[in-house]
Amino acid sequence: MPQLDPFAAEKLDSLPEALLQLIQQAPLPDLDDGPGDPALAQRITDLQPSDFGTLSPGQQALCLSGMWLLVGELDQSHSISQNIESPEGSFWHGIMHRREGDFGNAKYWFRRVGPHPVFEDLPELTDQDYDDPVNFVDQCSQAVRKSSSRREDCRRAQWVEWQRLLVHCLC
């Protein structure tokens, strides 16, 4: 299971317990669609409105899109993110397409995000491994297709991206 980075841990610590446990128990997502985690997917399916605490309906949708990505259920994430007409919905949508290997479509969705505070923070948070979302799509594409030595760097940067976007969506 992935460790939350300090910037995320302090912000996400206030999440309702059911959501925080899901994050803490999920495996570190790979760069591709990979196998899902059926047990964690069932826990997401079983979430009740009360499990979201004081999150608004919009925040709940963004959170669910991210949670489905975390547990490897890309179709579930896609069905939510494609209906969220905001930069954050487009951001989750772009991550989903990148992970499914539809790199051109991922770039389209990242361009739709436009300038975003999450993009501004990622170079510093990833030791420059994520300097631009479109460039990062290309890096992930190469890492997946050529089993590049950069695969783990990209995987780690993707985890930072996921945490930073979730923090942005919920705070």
CORPE-V304444 format. One record per residue. N is the residue number from 1. RES is the residue in one letter. OMEGA is omega in whole degrees, -180 to 180 (* if undefined). NEAR is the number of other C-alpha atoms within 12 Angstrom. Layout:
n: <N | N>
res: <RES | RES>
omega: <OMEGA | OMEGA>
near: <NEAR | NEAR>
//
This chain:
n: <1 | 2 | 3 | 4 | 5 | 6 | 7 | 8 | 9 | 10 | 11 | 12 | 13 | 14 | 15 | 16 | 17 | 18 | 19 | 20 | 21 | 22 | 23 | 24 | 25 | 26 | 27 | 28 | 29 | 30 | 31 | 32 | 33 | 34 | 35 | 36 | 37 | 38 | 39 | 40 | 41 | 42 | 43 | 44 | 45 | 46 | 47 | 48 | 49 | 50 | 51 | 52 | 53 | 54 | 55 | 56 | 57 | 58 | 59 | 60 | 61 | 62 | 63 | 64 | 65 | 66 | 67 | 68 | 69 | 70 | 71 | 72 | 73 | 74 | 75 | 76 | 77 | 78 | 79 | 80 | 81 | 82 | 83 | 84 | 85 | 86 | 87 | 88 | 89 | 90 | 91 | 92 | 93 | 94 | 95 | 96 | 97 | 98 | 99 | 100 | 101 | 102 | 103 | 104 | 105 | 106 | 107 | 108 | 109 | 110 | 111 | 112 | 113 | 114 | 115 | 116 | 117 | 118 | 119 | 120 | 121 | 122 | 123 | 124 | 125 | 126 | 127 | 128 | 129 | 130 | 131 | 132 | 133 | 134 | 135 | 136 | 137 | 138 | 139 | 140 | 141 | 142 | 143 | 144 | 145 | 146 | 147 | 148 | 149 | 150 | 151 | 152 | 153 | 154 | 155 | 156 | 157 | 158 | 159 | 160 | 161 | 162 | 163 | 164 | 165 | 166 | 167 | 168 | 169 | 170 | 171>
res: <M | P | Q | L | D | P | F | A | A | E | K | L | D | S | L | P | E | A | L | L | Q | L | I | Q | Q | A | P | L | P | D | L | D | D | G | P | G | D | P | A | L | A | Q | R | I | T | D | L | Q | P | S | D | F | G | T | L | S | P | G | Q | Q | A | L | C | L | S | G | M | W | L | L | V | G | E | L | D | Q | S | H | S | I | S | Q | N | I | E | S | P | E | G | S | F | W | H | G | I | M | H | R | R | E | G | D | F | G | N | A | K | Y | W | F | R | R | V | G | P | H | P | V | F | E | D | L | P | E | L | T | D | Q | D | Y | D | D | P | V | N | F | V | D | Q | C | S | Q | A | V | R | K | S | S | S | R | R | E | D | C | R | R | A | Q | W | V | E | W | Q | R | L | L | V | H | C | L | C>
omega: <-177 | 174 | 173 | 175 | -177 | -179 | -179 | -176 | -178 | -180 | -175 | 179 | -179 | 177 | 172 | -173 | -178 | -180 | 180 | 178 | 177 | 180 | -176 | -177 | -179 | 174 | 176 | -178 | 176 | -179 | -178 | -178 | 174 | 179 | 175 | 177 | -174 | -178 | 179 | 177 | 178 | 179 | 176 | 178 | -177 | -180 | 177 | 178 | -180 | 179 | -179 | 178 | -175 | 179 | 177 | 177 | 177 | 177 | 178 | -180 | 178 | 179 | 180 | 178 | 178 | 180 | 178 | 176 | -178 | -177 | 174 | 178 | -173 | -180 | 178 | 179 | -179 | -178 | 178 | -172 | -179 | 179 | 178 | -176 | 177 | 176 | -179 | 175 | 177 | 179 | 177 | 179 | 179 | 178 | -179 | -179 | 176 | -179 | 180 | 178 | 176 | -169 | 178 | 179 | 177 | 180 | 178 | -177 | 177 | 176 | 179 | 179 | -177 | 177 | -176 | -179 | 178 | 179 | -179 | -176 | -170 | 179 | -179 | -177 | -177 | -177 | 176 | 177 | -180 | -177 | -176 | -175 | 180 | 176 | 179 | 175 | 179 | 178 | 179 | 178 | 179 | -179 | -179 | -174 | -174 | -177 | -178 | 175 | 180 | -177 | -178 | 176 | 179 | 180 | 179 | 179 | 178 | 178 | 177 | 178 | -179 | -179 | -176 | 179 | 179 | 177 | -180 | -177 | -172 | -177 | *>
near: <17 | 25 | 20 | 29 | 23 | 15 | 22 | 30 | 21 | 16 | 22 | 30 | 22 | 20 | 28 | 24 | 18 | 26 | 36 | 28 | 22 | 34 | 38 | 26 | 24 | 30 | 26 | 31 | 40 | 34 | 43 | 34 | 26 | 21 | 21 | 25 | 26 | 17 | 18 | 27 | 29 | 17 | 23 | 35 | 21 | 17 | 22 | 15 | 20 | 16 | 23 | 27 | 20 | 16 | 22 | 16 | 17 | 22 | 29 | 32 | 32 | 40 | 42 | 42 | 41 | 47 | 46 | 40 | 51 | 46 | 38 | 34 | 33 | 38 | 24 | 28 | 37 | 34 | 23 | 30 | 36 | 27 | 20 | 26 | 19 | 23 | 28 | 41 | 37 | 35 | 46 | 49 | 44 | 43 | 50 | 46 | 34 | 41 | 40 | 30 | 27 | 25 | 31 | 21 | 23 | 32 | 31 | 22 | 32 | 34 | 25 | 23 | 28 | 23 | 17 | 23 | 19 | 32 | 33 | 20 | 26 | 29 | 23 | 19 | 26 | 29 | 15 | 21 | 30 | 32 | 25 | 27 | 38 | 28 | 24 | 36 | 39 | 29 | 31 | 40 | 30 | 22 | 25 | 29 | 17 | 13 | 16 | 17 | 15 | 23 | 26 | 22 | 24 | 38 | 33 | 29 | 37 | 40 | 36 | 36 | 41 | 42 | 41 | 38 | 40 | 38 | 30 | 28 | 33 | 31 | 21>
//
